[in-house]
Amino acid sequence: MFFRCGRGILLIFDPAATSRPGPVPSHGATGPGHAAFALASDEDLATWPDRLRRAGVDVEADVHWPDGGRSIYFRDPGGNSLELTTPRIWGPKRNT
């Protein structure tokens, strides 16, 4: 599956398919992985726990970080840990 994420793309592969020999070297990981998606604001993030629960997705953790910011964790069907968060968890905004 291919997900456009802002200017980037997240690719999710079937681990059984990417571990077979072929024209591309085998790649991927074994066991659950983790991906985090930054939302623009705390207000955007606030709607997600209920939205996930209504879709039948269990929220594993809802963390309010000591220095500000919040992260919501849940699993995809493959068992990977997904996180929705706001950029505040990475510290003050930098001019780059």
For each residue, the residues with C-beta under 8 A, 3 or more apart:
1: 11 12
2: 9 10 11 12
3: 9 10 11 12
4: 8 9
5: 8 9 10 37
6:
7:
8: 4 5
9: 2 3 4 5
10: 2 3 5 35
11: 1 2 3
12: 1 2 3 76 78
13: 17 18 27 28
14: 17 18
15: 18 19 28 29 30 78
16: 19 20
17: 13 14 20
18: 13 14 15 24 26 27 28
19: 15 16 26 28
20: 16 17 26
21: 26
22: 26
23:
24: 18 27
25:
26: 18 19 20 21 22
27: 13 18 24
28: 13 15 18 19
29: 15 33
30: 15
31:
32: 75 78 79 80 81
33: 29 80 81
34: 80 81 82 83
35: 10 80 81 82 83
36: 71 82 83 84 85
37: 5 82 83 84 85
38: 85 86 87
39: 44 45 48 84 85 86
40: 44 86
41: 44 45 86
42: 45 46 70 86 88
43: 46 47
44: 39 40 41 47 48 86
45: 39 41 42 48 70 72 84 85 86
46: 42 43 49
47: 43 44 50 51
48: 39 44 45 51 52 72 84
49: 46 52 53 59 62 72
50: 47 53 54
51: 47 48 54 55
52: 48 49 55 57 58 59 72 74
53: 49 50 56 57 58 59
54: 50 51
55: 51 52
56: 53
57: 52 53 74 75
58: 52 53 74 75
59: 49 52 53 62 72 73 74
60: 73 74 75 81
61: 71 72 73
62: 49 59 70 71 72 73
63: 70 71 72 73
64: 69 70
65: 68 69 70 71 88 89
66:
67: 89 91
68: 65 88 89
69: 64 65 85 86 87 88 89 90
70: 42 45 62 63 64 65 85 86 89
71: 36 61 62 63 65 83 84 85 89
72: 45 48 49 52 59 61 62 63 83 84 85
73: 59 60 61 62 63 81 82 83
74: 52 57 58 59 60 81 82
75: 32 57 58 60 79 80 81 82
76: 12 79 80 82
77:
78: 12 15 32
79: 32 75 76
80: 32 33 34 35 75 76
81: 32 33 34 35 60 73 74 75
82: 34 35 36 37 73 74 75 76
83: 34 35 36 37 71 72 73
84: 36 37 39 45 48 71 72
85: 36 37 38 39 45 69 70 71 72 89
86: 38 39 40 41 42 44 45 69 70 89
87: 38 69 90 93
88: 42 65 68 69 91
89: 65 67 68 69 70 71 85 86
90: 69 87
91: 67 88 94
92:
93: 87
94: 91
95:
96:
